[in-house]
Amino acid sequence: MSDDKPVHTPLEIKLKLSLERQPLPNISYYQRLVGKLIYLTITKPDIAYSVSIASQFMHSPTMEHFNLVKKILRYLKGSVGHGIIMKKNESTQIIGYCDVDWAGNYIDHKSTTGYCTFVGGNLVTWKSKKQAVVARSSAEAEY
């Protein structure tokens, strides 16, 4: 993939992945690659959501899912040098953000929720998780 051009985003907006395509012939290669990307999310939280999407298909990936992983790799190629930066400052202000996409998964209609916490302007915690049940309203999804 060294000749591939970098991309600006690791995932398309409103991505619709299906399970009905032809399975990937070498599943273990896909699993090892996604496992390495999961490990990389420790220092690259900007790929956490797209890697979580790719990891949902670990047991039955298709070529469409493999193309998603290749797009993440192309994004990483273009974002060398970006990561978590910790700056020394006098502030100890704690700020938190959260968001949810209501029924954003097109396969099972489950919501994904996430949050991040900053202390003194430095990112210290973050999490993105697919909810266990289908929310019937946006208020229920955010709860």
Disulfide bonds with the S-S distance in Angstrom:
none
